[in-house]
Amino acid sequence: MLYTVEVRVIGGGFGASMRQMRTWLDHRRVEPDAFRHSIGGAGITFRVDFKLEPEALKFARAFGGRVIGVPVMQEGAADPLWSGGAR
């Protein structure tokens, strides 16, 4: 499962935000599973997927973000809701 962190940056530079996040990740030797962004309105929303919940929580705290939704299943992983049942 993956834990997705959403961080909203308003009024800050895209490059500076990316560098700060990358530096944080590198310093802690954390490699996210995915790192996405979208630009809308006056800000940028980053979504970063982590394999481990503690890493996601620390990243969210460090950047004023939040862990969103239910952890998503990795592609190819068995879905516990469907295991052993007819599809």
N, CA, C and O atoms as a CHARMM CRD file, in Angstrom:
* protein
*
  348
    1    1 MET  N      0.83300  -1.17800   0.00000 PROA 1      0.00000
    2    1 MET  CA     0.00000   0.00000   0.00000 PROA 1      0.00000
    3    1 MET  C      0.87700   1.23900   0.00000 PROA 1      0.00000
    4    1 MET  O      2.02400   1.22100   0.44700 PROA 1      0.00000
    5    2 LEU  N      0.29900   2.31400  -0.51500 PROA 2      0.00000
    6    2 LEU  CA     0.99500   3.59200  -0.54000 PROA 2      0.00000
    7    2 LEU  C      0.24100   4.59800   0.32000 PROA 2      0.00000
    8    2 LEU  O     -0.98300   4.54100   0.43900 PROA 2      0.00000
    9    3 TYR  N      0.99000   5.51700   0.91700 PROA 3      0.00000
   10    3 TYR  CA     0.43500   6.59400   1.71800 PROA 3      0.00000
   11    3 TYR  C      0.72500   7.89600   0.98100 PROA 3      0.00000
   12    3 TYR  O      1.88600   8.24500   0.76800 PROA 3      0.00000
   13    4 THR  N     -0.32300   8.61300   0.59300 PROA 4      0.00000
   14    4 THR  CA    -0.17200   9.82500  -0.20000 PROA 4      0.00000
   15    4 THR  C     -0.23200  11.04900   0.69200 PROA 4      0.00000
   16    4 THR  O     -1.15200  11.21500   1.49300 PROA 4      0.00000
   17    5 VAL  N      0.77800  11.91200   0.53400 PROA 5      0.00000
   18    5 VAL  CA     0.82500  13.17500   1.26100 PROA 5      0.00000
   19    5 VAL  C      0.50800  14.29000   0.27300 PROA 5      0.00000
   20    5 VAL  O      1.05600  14.33200  -0.82900 PROA 5      0.00000
   21    6 GLU  N     -0.37800  15.18700   0.67700 PROA 6      0.00000
   22    6 GLU  CA    -0.72000  16.34500  -0.13700 PROA 6      0.00000
   23    6 GLU  C     -0.20000  17.58400   0.57800 PROA 6      0.00000
   24    6 GLU  O     -0.48500  17.80700   1.75400 PROA 6      0.00000
   25    7 VAL  N      0.57400  18.39100  -0.16100 PROA 7      0.00000
   26    7 VAL  CA     1.11800  19.64000   0.37000 PROA 7      0.00000
   27    7 VAL  C      0.70200  20.75400  -0.57500 PROA 7      0.00000
   28    7 VAL  O      0.97300  20.69000  -1.77500 PROA 7      0.00000
   29    8 ARG  N      0.05300  21.76400  -0.04500 PROA 8      0.00000
   30    8 ARG  CA    -0.38500  22.91400  -0.85200 PROA 8      0.00000
   31    8 ARG  C      0.55000  24.08100  -0.55400 PROA 8      0.00000
   32    8 ARG  O      0.72200  24.46100   0.60400 PROA 8      0.00000
   33    9 VAL  N      1.15700  24.65300  -1.60000 PROA 9      0.00000
   34    9 VAL  CA     2.06400  25.79200  -1.46100 PROA 9      0.00000
   35    9 VAL  C      1.42500  26.96800  -2.19000 PROA 9      0.00000
   36    9 VAL  O      1.16700  26.90200  -3.39200 PROA 9      0.00000
   37   10 ILE  N      1.17400  28.03800  -1.45300 PROA 10     0.00000
   38   10 ILE  CA     0.55800  29.23200  -2.04300 PROA 10     0.00000
   39   10 ILE  C      1.56800  30.36800  -1.98700 PROA 10     0.00000
   40   10 ILE  O      2.13500  30.67000  -0.93700 PROA 10     0.00000
   41   11 GLY  N      1.77800  30.98600  -3.13300 PROA 11     0.00000
   42   11 GLY  CA     2.65100  32.14300  -3.21000 PROA 11     0.00000
   43   11 GLY  C      4.14300  31.83900  -3.19600 PROA 11     0.00000
   44   11 GLY  O      4.95400  32.76400  -3.24600 PROA 11     0.00000
   45   12 GLY  N      4.51800  30.58900  -3.13100 PROA 12     0.00000
   46   12 GLY  CA     5.92800  30.23000  -3.13300 PROA 12     0.00000
   47   12 GLY  C      6.38100  29.81500  -4.51400 PROA 12     0.00000
   48   12 GLY  O      5.55900  29.52200  -5.38200 PROA 12     0.00000
   49   13 GLY  N      7.65300  29.78900  -4.71700 PROA 13     0.00000
   50   13 GLY  CA     8.19300  29.36700  -6.00000 PROA 13     0.00000
   51   13 GLY  C      8.18400  27.85900  -6.14800 PROA 13     0.00000
   52   13 GLY  O      8.45400  27.12200  -5.19900 PROA 13     0.00000
   53   14 PHE  N      7.87200  27.41700  -7.34100 PROA 14     0.00000
   54   14 PHE  CA     7.84400  25.97900  -7.63700 PROA 14     0.00000
   55   14 PHE  C      9.22300  25.35500  -7.40600 PROA 14     0.00000
   56   14 PHE  O      9.34700  24.34400  -6.71400 PROA 14     0.00000
   57   15 GLY  N     10.24600  25.96000  -7.98500 PROA 15     0.00000
   58   15 GLY  CA    11.60200  25.41800  -7.87700 PROA 15     0.00000
   59   15 GLY  C     12.10200  25.36100  -6.45100 PROA 15     0.00000
   60   15 GLY  O     12.69900  24.36800  -6.03600 PROA 15     0.00000
   61   16 ALA  N     11.86100  26.42300  -5.69500 PROA 16     0.00000
   62   16 ALA  CA    12.30800  26.45800  -4.30100 PROA 16     0.00000
   63   16 ALA  C     11.61000  25.37700  -3.47700 PROA 16     0.00000
   64   16 ALA  O     12.24300  24.71500  -2.65400 PROA 16     0.00000
   65   17 SER  N     10.31500  25.20000  -3.69600 PROA 17     0.00000
   66   17 SER  CA     9.56100  24.17400  -2.96400 PROA 17     0.00000
   67   17 SER  C     10.08300  22.78300  -3.29300 PROA 17     0.00000
   68   17 SER  O     10.27600  21.95400  -2.40300 PROA 17     0.00000
   69   18 MET  N     10.31200  22.53400  -4.58400 PROA 18     0.00000
   70   18 MET  CA    10.83900  21.22400  -5.00700 PROA 18     0.00000
   71   18 MET  C     12.20000  20.96000  -4.36600 PROA 18     0.00000
   72   18 MET  O     12.45700  19.85900  -3.87900 PROA 18     0.00000
   73   19 ARG  N     13.06600  21.96700  -4.36600 PROA 19     0.00000
   74   19 ARG  CA    14.41300  21.80000  -3.77900 PROA 19     0.00000
   75   19 ARG  C     14.33500  21.49700  -2.28600 PROA 19     0.00000
   76   19 ARG  O     15.04800  20.62600  -1.78800 PROA 19     0.00000
   77   20 GLN  N     13.46600  22.21700  -1.57300 PROA 20     0.00000
   78   20 GLN  CA    13.32800  21.97700  -0.13400 PROA 20     0.00000
   79   20 GLN  C     12.85500  20.55600   0.14700 PROA 20     0.00000
   80   20 GLN  O     13.37700  19.88600   1.03900 PROA 20     0.00000
   81   21 MET  N     11.87000  20.10100  -0.61500 PROA 21     0.00000
   82   21 MET  CA    11.35000  18.74900  -0.41200 PROA 21     0.00000
   83   21 MET  C     12.39500  17.70700  -0.76800 PROA 21     0.00000
   84   21 MET  O     12.57500  16.72800  -0.04400 PROA 21     0.00000
   85   22 ARG  N     13.08500  17.91600  -1.88600 PROA 22     0.00000
   86   22 ARG  CA    14.11200  16.95600  -2.31600 PROA 22     0.00000
   87   22 ARG  C     15.25700  16.89900  -1.30800 PROA 22     0.00000
   88   22 ARG  O     15.77300  15.82100  -1.01400 PROA 22     0.00000
   89   23 THR  N     15.65300  18.04500  -0.78300 PROA 23     0.00000
   90   23 THR  CA    16.71600  18.08000   0.22600 PROA 23     0.00000
   91   23 THR  C     16.29500  17.31400   1.47100 PROA 23     0.00000
   92   23 THR  O     17.08100  16.55200   2.03300 PROA 23     0.00000
   93   24 TRP  N     15.05000  17.51700   1.90400 PROA 24     0.00000
   94   24 TRP  CA    14.52600  16.80700   3.07200 PROA 24     0.00000
   95   24 TRP  C     14.56700  15.30100   2.83500 PROA 24     0.00000
   96   24 TRP  O     15.03300  14.54000   3.68300 PROA 24     0.00000
   97   25 LEU  N     14.07500  14.88300   1.67700 PROA 25     0.00000
   98   25 LEU  CA    14.05500  13.45200   1.34400 PROA 25     0.00000
   99   25 LEU  C     15.46100  12.86700   1.28000 PROA 25     0.00000
  100   25 LEU  O     15.72500  11.80500   1.84300 PROA 25     0.00000
  101   26 ASP  N     16.36500  13.56700   0.59000 PROA 26     0.00000
  102   26 ASP  CA    17.74400  13.08100   0.44400 PROA 26     0.00000
  103   26 ASP  C     18.45400  12.99000   1.78900 PROA 26     0.00000
  104   26 ASP  O     19.16000  12.01900   2.05800 PROA 26     0.00000
  105   27 HSD  N     18.26800  13.99400   2.62500 PROA 27     0.00000
  106   27 HSD  CA    18.92900  14.02000   3.93500 PROA 27     0.00000
  107   27 HSD  C     18.51900  12.82000   4.79100 PROA 27     0.00000
  108   27 HSD  O     19.30700  12.30700   5.58500 PROA 27     0.00000
  109   28 ARG  N     17.27800  12.38700   4.61400 PROA 28     0.00000
  110   28 ARG  CA    16.76100  11.24900   5.39600 PROA 28     0.00000
  111   28 ARG  C     16.82100   9.92100   4.63500 PROA 28     0.00000
  112   28 ARG  O     16.38200   8.88000   5.12400 PROA 28     0.00000
  113   29 ARG  N     17.37000   9.99100   3.44300 PROA 29     0.00000
  114   29 ARG  CA    17.49100   8.80700   2.57000 PROA 29     0.00000
  115   29 ARG  C     16.14000   8.13500   2.34400 PROA 29     0.00000
  116   29 ARG  O     16.00700   6.91300   2.41700 PROA 29     0.00000
  117   30 VAL  N     15.15200   8.96400   2.06900 PROA 30     0.00000
  118   30 VAL  CA    13.79500   8.49100   1.79100 PROA 30     0.00000
  119   30 VAL  C     13.54700   8.64000   0.29700 PROA 30     0.00000
  120   30 VAL  O     13.78600   9.70200  -0.27800 PROA 30     0.00000
  121   31 GLU  N     13.07300   7.58500  -0.31700 PROA 31     0.00000
  122   31 GLU  CA    12.75800   7.61400  -1.74800 PROA 31     0.00000
  123   31 GLU  C     11.26300   7.41500  -1.93300 PROA 31     0.00000
  124   31 GLU  O     10.75500   6.30700  -1.75800 PROA 31     0.00000
  125   32 PRO  N     10.55000   8.49300  -2.28900 PROA 32     0.00000
  126   32 PRO  CA     9.10900   8.34100  -2.48800 PROA 32     0.00000
  127   32 PRO  C      8.81000   7.47400  -3.70100 PROA 32     0.00000
  128   32 PRO  O      9.62800   7.35900  -4.61400 PROA 32     0.00000
  129   33 ASP  N      7.64200   6.87100  -3.70000 PROA 33     0.00000
  130   33 ASP  CA     7.23000   6.02700  -4.81500 PROA 33     0.00000
  131   33 ASP  C      6.80700   6.86900  -6.00900 PROA 33     0.00000
  132   33 ASP  O      7.02400   6.47500  -7.15400 PROA 33     0.00000
  133   34 ALA  N      6.20300   8.02600  -5.75100 PROA 34     0.00000
  134   34 ALA  CA     5.79200   8.93600  -6.82000 PROA 34     0.00000
  135   34 ALA  C      5.79500  10.35400  -6.26700 PROA 34     0.00000
  136   34 ALA  O      5.56200  10.57100  -5.07800 PROA 34     0.00000
  137   35 PHE  N      6.06500  11.32000  -7.14900 PROA 35     0.00000
  138   35 PHE  CA     6.10900  12.72700  -6.77200 PROA 35     0.00000
  139   35 PHE  C      5.43100  13.49500  -7.89200 PROA 35     0.00000
  140   35 PHE  O      5.97600  13.61500  -8.98900 PROA 35     0.00000
  141   36 ARG  N      4.22100  14.02400  -7.61300 PROA 36     0.00000
  142   36 ARG  CA     3.44300  14.71500  -8.64400 PROA 36     0.00000
  143   36 ARG  C      3.10900  16.12200  -8.17200 PROA 36     0.00000
  144   36 ARG  O      3.16600  16.42700  -6.98100 PROA 36     0.00000
  145   37 HSD  N      2.76400  16.95900  -9.11900 PROA 37     0.00000
  146   37 HSD  CA     2.31900  18.30500  -8.76200 PROA 37     0.00000
  147   37 HSD  C      1.26200  18.77300  -9.75100 PROA 37     0.00000
  148   37 HSD  O      1.17600  18.29000 -10.88000 PROA 37     0.00000
  149   38 SER  N      0.46100  19.72600  -9.29100 PROA 38     0.00000
  150   38 SER  CA    -0.49400  20.38800 -10.18500 PROA 38     0.00000
  151   38 SER  C     -0.52100  21.86000  -9.79100 PROA 38     0.00000
  152   38 SER  O     -0.39300  22.21500  -8.61900 PROA 38     0.00000
  153   39 ILE  N     -0.69000  22.69400 -10.79400 PROA 39     0.00000
  154   39 ILE  CA    -0.71600  24.13400 -10.57500 PROA 39     0.00000
  155   39 ILE  C     -2.14000  24.60800 -10.80800 PROA 39     0.00000
  156   39 ILE  O     -2.75500  24.28800 -11.82500 PROA 39     0.00000
  157   40 GLY  N     -2.65400  25.36800  -9.86500 PROA 40     0.00000
  158   40 GLY  CA    -4.00800  25.88600  -9.99600 PROA 40     0.00000
  159   40 GLY  C     -4.21000  27.08900  -9.10000 PROA 40     0.00000
  160   40 GLY  O     -3.78800  27.08900  -7.94300 PROA 40     0.00000
  161   41 GLY  N     -4.84600  28.09900  -9.62200 PROA 41     0.00000
  162   41 GLY  CA    -5.08000  29.30400  -8.83300 PROA 41     0.00000
  163   41 GLY  C     -3.76600  29.94800  -8.44300 PROA 41     0.00000
  164   41 GLY  O     -2.87900  30.12900  -9.27700 PROA 41     0.00000
  165   42 ALA  N     -3.65000  30.28900  -7.18000 PROA 42     0.00000
  166   42 ALA  CA    -2.45200  30.97500  -6.69500 PROA 42     0.00000
  167   42 ALA  C     -1.41200  30.02200  -6.12300 PROA 42     0.00000
  168   42 ALA  O     -0.43500  30.46200  -5.51600 PROA 42     0.00000
  169   43 GLY  N     -1.61100  28.73000  -6.31100 PROA 43     0.00000
  170   43 GLY  CA    -0.69000  27.81000  -5.66100 PROA 43     0.00000
  171   43 GLY  C     -0.37800  26.55700  -6.43800 PROA 43     0.00000
  172   43 GLY  O     -0.83300  26.34300  -7.56100 PROA 43     0.00000
  173   44 ILE  N      0.41800  25.74300  -5.78700 PROA 44     0.00000
  174   44 ILE  CA     0.85600  24.46100  -6.33400 PROA 44     0.00000
  175   44 ILE  C      0.49300  23.38800  -5.31100 PROA 44     0.00000
  176   44 ILE  O      0.70600  23.56400  -4.11200 PROA 44     0.00000
  177   45 THR  N     -0.05100  22.28900  -5.78900 PROA 45     0.00000
  178   45 THR  CA    -0.33600  21.14900  -4.91900 PROA 45     0.00000
  179   45 THR  C      0.61500  20.02600  -5.28500 PROA 45     0.00000
  180   45 THR  O      0.68000  19.59400  -6.43600 PROA 45     0.00000
  181   46 PHE  N      1.35000  19.56100  -4.29100 PROA 46     0.00000
  182   46 PHE  CA     2.25300  18.41900  -4.46800 PROA 46     0.00000
  183   46 PHE  C      1.58000  17.20400  -3.85600 PROA 46     0.00000
  184   46 PHE  O      0.97000  17.29200  -2.79000 PROA 46     0.00000
  185   47 ARG  N      1.69300  16.07200  -4.53100 PROA 47     0.00000
  186   47 ARG  CA     1.23300  14.79000  -3.98100 PROA 47     0.00000
  187   47 ARG  C      2.41200  13.82900  -4.06400 PROA 47     0.00000
  188   47 ARG  O      2.96700  13.57400  -5.13300 PROA 47     0.00000
  189   48 VAL  N      2.77100  13.30800  -2.90000 PROA 48     0.00000
  190   48 VAL  CA     3.94500  12.44900  -2.79800 PROA 48     0.00000
  191   48 VAL  C      3.51000  11.13900  -2.15300 PROA 48     0.00000
  192   48 VAL  O      2.90900  11.13900  -1.07800 PROA 48     0.00000
  193   49 ASP  N      3.81700  10.01700  -2.81600 PROA 49     0.00000
  194   49 ASP  CA     3.44500   8.69000  -2.32500 PROA 49     0.00000
  195   49 ASP  C      4.62200   8.03300  -1.61900 PROA 49     0.00000
  196   49 ASP  O      5.75200   8.04600  -2.10900 PROA 49     0.00000
  197   50 PHE  N      4.33200   7.46000  -0.45800 PROA 50     0.00000
  198   50 PHE  CA     5.33400   6.76200   0.34000 PROA 50     0.00000
  199   50 PHE  C      4.87300   5.33800   0.59700 PROA 50     0.00000
  200   50 PHE  O      3.67500   5.07500   0.70700 PROA 50     0.00000
  201   51 LYS  N      5.82400   4.42400   0.69300 PROA 51     0.00000
  202   51 LYS  CA     5.50700   3.03200   1.00200 PROA 51     0.00000
  203   51 LYS  C      5.29500   2.83000   2.49500 PROA 51     0.00000
  204   51 LYS  O      4.57100   1.92400   2.90800 PROA 51     0.00000
  205   52 LEU  N      5.93200   3.68000   3.30700 PROA 52     0.00000
  206   52 LEU  CA     5.85400   3.52300   4.75400 PROA 52     0.00000
  207   52 LEU  C      5.10700   4.68700   5.38800 PROA 52     0.00000
  208   52 LEU  O      5.40700   5.85000   5.12200 PROA 52     0.00000
  209   53 GLU  N      4.13900   4.36400   6.22300 PROA 53     0.00000
  210   53 GLU  CA     3.32500   5.39500   6.86400 PROA 53     0.00000
  211   53 GLU  C      4.15100   6.36700   7.71000 PROA 53     0.00000
  212   53 GLU  O      3.89800   7.57000   7.64700 PROA 53     0.00000
  213   54 PRO  N      5.13700   5.89700   8.50900 PROA 54     0.00000
  214   54 PRO  CA     5.91600   6.85200   9.30700 PROA 54     0.00000
  215   54 PRO  C      6.63400   7.90400   8.44900 PROA 54     0.00000
  216   54 PRO  O      6.72800   9.06400   8.85000 PROA 54     0.00000
  217   55 GLU  N      7.13700   7.51100   7.27800 PROA 55     0.00000
  218   55 GLU  CA     7.79300   8.46900   6.39000 PROA 55     0.00000
  219   55 GLU  C      6.78700   9.49100   5.87600 PROA 55     0.00000
  220   55 GLU  O      7.08600  10.68200   5.80000 PROA 55     0.00000
  221   56 ALA  N      5.59500   9.02200   5.52500 PROA 56     0.00000
  222   56 ALA  CA     4.54900   9.91800   5.03800 PROA 56     0.00000
  223   56 ALA  C      4.15500  10.92100   6.11700 PROA 56     0.00000
  224   56 ALA  O      4.00200  12.10800   5.83300 PROA 56     0.00000
  225   57 LEU  N      3.99100  10.45700   7.33800 PROA 57     0.00000
  226   57 LEU  CA     3.59900  11.34300   8.43500 PROA 57     0.00000
  227   57 LEU  C      4.66700  12.38800   8.71700 PROA 57     0.00000
  228   57 LEU  O      4.34500  13.55600   8.93700 PROA 57     0.00000
  229   58 LYS  N      5.93000  11.98700   8.71200 PROA 58     0.00000
  230   58 LYS  CA     7.02800  12.93300   8.95900 PROA 58     0.00000
  231   58 LYS  C      7.10800  13.97700   7.85300 PROA 58     0.00000
  232   58 LYS  O      7.31400  15.15900   8.13000 PROA 58     0.00000
  233   59 PHE  N      6.94700  13.55200   6.60100 PROA 59     0.00000
  234   59 PHE  CA     6.98800  14.47000   5.47000 PROA 59     0.00000
  235   59 PHE  C      5.82500  15.45900   5.56900 PROA 59     0.00000
  236   59 PHE  O      6.00900  16.65900   5.36000 PROA 59     0.00000
  237   60 ALA  N      4.63900  14.96200   5.88300 PROA 60     0.00000
  238   60 ALA  CA     3.46800  15.82500   6.01200 PROA 60     0.00000
  239   60 ALA  C      3.69400  16.87500   7.10100 PROA 60     0.00000
  240   60 ALA  O      3.38300  18.05000   6.90500 PROA 60     0.00000
  241   61 ARG  N      4.22900  16.45800   8.23700 PROA 61     0.00000
  242   61 ARG  CA     4.50000  17.40800   9.32300 PROA 61     0.00000
  243   61 ARG  C      5.54500  18.43900   8.91200 PROA 61     0.00000
  244   61 ARG  O      5.40900  19.62100   9.23000 PROA 61     0.00000
  245   62 ALA  N      6.57300  18.00400   8.21700 PROA 62     0.00000
  246   62 ALA  CA     7.66800  18.90000   7.83900 PROA 62     0.00000
  247   62 ALA  C      7.22300  19.99500   6.87700 PROA 62     0.00000
  248   62 ALA  O      7.77600  21.09400   6.89300 PROA 62     0.00000
  249   63 PHE  N      6.22700  19.70500   6.03900 PROA 63     0.00000
  250   63 PHE  CA     5.82400  20.65200   5.00100 PROA 63     0.00000
  251   63 PHE  C      4.38100  21.14600   5.14200 PROA 63     0.00000
  252   63 PHE  O      3.81800  21.70400   4.20000 PROA 63     0.00000
  253   64 GLY  N      3.79400  20.94100   6.30800 PROA 64     0.00000
  254   64 GLY  CA     2.44400  21.44100   6.54500 PROA 64     0.00000
  255   64 GLY  C      1.39600  20.77000   5.68700 PROA 64     0.00000
  256   64 GLY  O      0.37500  21.36900   5.34900 PROA 64     0.00000
  257   65 GLY  N      1.65500  19.51100   5.33300 PROA 65     0.00000
  258   65 GLY  CA     0.71900  18.76900   4.49500 PROA 65     0.00000
  259   65 GLY  C     -0.12800  17.82100   5.31200 PROA 65     0.00000
  260   65 GLY  O     -0.19600  17.90800   6.53800 PROA 65     0.00000
  261   66 ARG  N     -0.77300  16.91000   4.60000 PROA 66     0.00000
  262   66 ARG  CA    -1.61500  15.91200   5.26600 PROA 66     0.00000
  263   66 ARG  C     -1.57700  14.61700   4.47700 PROA 66     0.00000
  264   66 ARG  O     -1.42900  14.61700   3.25500 PROA 66     0.00000
  265   67 VAL  N     -1.71300  13.52000   5.19300 PROA 67     0.00000
  266   67 VAL  CA    -1.85400  12.21500   4.54800 PROA 67     0.00000
  267   67 VAL  C     -3.31300  12.12500   4.14100 PROA 67     0.00000
  268   67 VAL  O     -4.20100  12.27700   4.98000 PROA 67     0.00000
  269   68 ILE  N     -3.57200  11.87600   2.85500 PROA 68     0.00000
  270   68 ILE  CA    -4.94800  11.92500   2.36900 PROA 68     0.00000
  271   68 ILE  C     -5.51300  10.53400   2.10700 PROA 68     0.00000
  272   68 ILE  O     -4.79200   9.60400   1.74500 PROA 68     0.00000
  273   69 GLY  N     -6.81500  10.42300   2.29800 PROA 69     0.00000
  274   69 GLY  CA    -7.55800   9.22300   1.94100 PROA 69     0.00000
  275   69 GLY  C     -7.05200   7.95600   2.58900 PROA 69     0.00000
  276   69 GLY  O     -6.28700   7.97500   3.55200 PROA 69     0.00000
  277   70 VAL  N     -7.50000   6.87800   2.03500 PROA 70     0.00000
  278   70 VAL  CA    -7.09200   5.54500   2.44700 PROA 70     0.00000
  279   70 VAL  C     -5.85400   5.19600   1.64700 PROA 70     0.00000
  280   70 VAL  O     -5.76500   5.56100   0.47400 PROA 70     0.00000
  281   71 PRO  N     -4.89500   4.50100   2.24100 PROA 71     0.00000
  282   71 PRO  CA    -3.72300   4.11600   1.45100 PROA 71     0.00000
  283   71 PRO  C     -4.15400   3.41100   0.16700 PROA 71     0.00000
  284   71 PRO  O     -5.02800   2.54400   0.18500 PROA 71     0.00000
  285   72 VAL  N     -3.52700   3.79500  -0.94700 PROA 72     0.00000
  286   72 VAL  CA    -3.86900   3.19600  -2.23400 PROA 72     0.00000
  287   72 VAL  C     -3.06000   1.93600  -2.45500 PROA 72     0.00000
  288   72 VAL  O     -1.92700   1.81600  -1.99100 PROA 72     0.00000
  289   73 MET  N     -3.66000   0.99900  -3.17200 PROA 73     0.00000
  290   73 MET  CA    -2.98600  -0.25900  -3.46700 PROA 73     0.00000
  291   73 MET  C     -1.95600  -0.04100  -4.55800 PROA 73     0.00000
  292   73 MET  O     -2.20100   0.70200  -5.50900 PROA 73     0.00000
  293   74 GLN  N     -0.81100  -0.68100  -4.42600 PROA 74     0.00000
  294   74 GLN  CA     0.17400  -0.65600  -5.48900 PROA 74     0.00000
  295   74 GLN  C     -0.33200  -1.51700  -6.63300 PROA 74     0.00000
  296   74 GLN  O     -1.03900  -2.50200  -6.42200 PROA 74     0.00000
  297   75 GLU  N      0.03600  -1.13600  -7.83400 PROA 75     0.00000
  298   75 GLU  CA    -0.37100  -1.90400  -9.00800 PROA 75     0.00000
  299   75 GLU  C      0.13400  -3.33800  -8.88000 PROA 75     0.00000
  300   75 GLU  O      1.30300  -3.56900  -8.57000 PROA 75     0.00000
  301   76 GLY  N     -0.74400  -4.28300  -9.11900 PROA 76     0.00000
  302   76 GLY  CA    -0.36400  -5.69000  -9.06600 PROA 76     0.00000
  303   76 GLY  C     -0.52100  -6.32300  -7.68700 PROA 76     0.00000
  304   76 GLY  O     -0.39000  -7.53900  -7.55100 PROA 76     0.00000
  305   77 ALA  N     -0.79800  -5.51900  -6.66500 PROA 77     0.00000
  306   77 ALA  CA    -0.95800  -6.07500  -5.31700 PROA 77     0.00000
  307   77 ALA  C     -2.36200  -6.64600  -5.17100 PROA 77     0.00000
  308   77 ALA  O     -3.31000  -6.16600  -5.79300 PROA 77     0.00000
  309   78 ALA  N     -2.48000  -7.67100  -4.34600 PROA 78     0.00000
  310   78 ALA  CA    -3.79300  -8.28900  -4.11200 PROA 78     0.00000
  311   78 ALA  C     -4.64500  -7.35400  -3.27700 PROA 78     0.00000
  312   78 ALA  O     -4.16600  -6.78900  -2.29300 PROA 78     0.00000
  313   79 ASP  N     -5.88100  -7.18700  -3.65000 PROA 79     0.00000
  314   79 ASP  CA    -6.82400  -6.35500  -2.92000 PROA 79     0.00000
  315   79 ASP  C     -7.47700  -7.22200  -1.84600 PROA 79     0.00000
  316   79 ASP  O     -8.16100  -8.19000  -2.17800 PROA 79     0.00000
  317   80 PRO  N     -7.28100  -6.89200  -0.55100 PROA 80     0.00000
  318   80 PRO  CA    -7.82400  -7.75500   0.51000 PROA 80     0.00000
  319   80 PRO  C     -9.34600  -7.85400   0.48000 PROA 80     0.00000
  320   80 PRO  O     -9.90200  -8.82300   0.99800 PROA 80     0.00000
  321   81 LEU  N    -10.03700  -6.87300  -0.11300 PROA 81     0.00000
  322   81 LEU  CA   -11.49200  -6.94500  -0.19300 PROA 81     0.00000
  323   81 LEU  C    -11.95500  -8.02000  -1.18500 PROA 81     0.00000
  324   81 LEU  O    -13.07500  -8.52400  -1.09500 PROA 81     0.00000
  325   82 TRP  N    -11.07500  -8.35600  -2.12600 PROA 82     0.00000
  326   82 TRP  CA   -11.46100  -9.30100  -3.17900 PROA 82     0.00000
  327   82 TRP  C    -10.77300 -10.65500  -3.04400 PROA 82     0.00000
  328   82 TRP  O    -11.10900 -11.59400  -3.76500 PROA 82     0.00000
  329   83 SER  N     -9.82600 -10.76200  -2.13900 PROA 83     0.00000
  330   83 SER  CA    -9.09000 -12.02300  -2.06300 PROA 83     0.00000
  331   83 SER  C    -10.01600 -13.16800  -1.63900 PROA 83     0.00000
  332   83 SER  O    -10.75700 -13.05600  -0.66200 PROA 83     0.00000
  333   84 GLY  N     -9.96000 -14.22400  -2.36200 PROA 84     0.00000
  334   84 GLY  CA   -10.72000 -15.41800  -2.04600 PROA 84     0.00000
  335   84 GLY  C    -12.17000 -15.39300  -2.49500 PROA 84     0.00000
  336   84 GLY  O    -12.89700 -16.36600  -2.29700 PROA 84     0.00000
  337   85 GLY  N    -12.59600 -14.29500  -3.09700 PROA 85     0.00000
  338   85 GLY  CA   -13.98800 -14.21900  -3.51800 PROA 85     0.00000
  339   85 GLY  C    -14.11600 -14.14000  -5.02300 PROA 85     0.00000
  340   85 GLY  O    -13.13600 -13.89400  -5.72600 PROA 85     0.00000
  341   86 ALA  N    -15.30900 -14.34400  -5.51000 PROA 86     0.00000
  342   86 ALA  CA   -15.55700 -14.22800  -6.94700 PROA 86     0.00000
  343   86 ALA  C    -15.56000 -12.77200  -7.33900 PROA 86     0.00000
  344   86 ALA  O    -15.97000 -11.91200  -6.55900 PROA 86     0.00000
  345   87 ARG  N    -15.10600 -12.49100  -8.54400 PROA 87     0.00000
  346   87 ARG  CA   -15.05600 -11.10800  -9.02700 PROA 87     0.00000
  347   87 ARG  C    -16.06600 -10.86300 -10.06900 PROA 87     0.00000
  348   87 ARG  O    -16.16300  -9.75000 -10.58600 PROA 87     0.00000
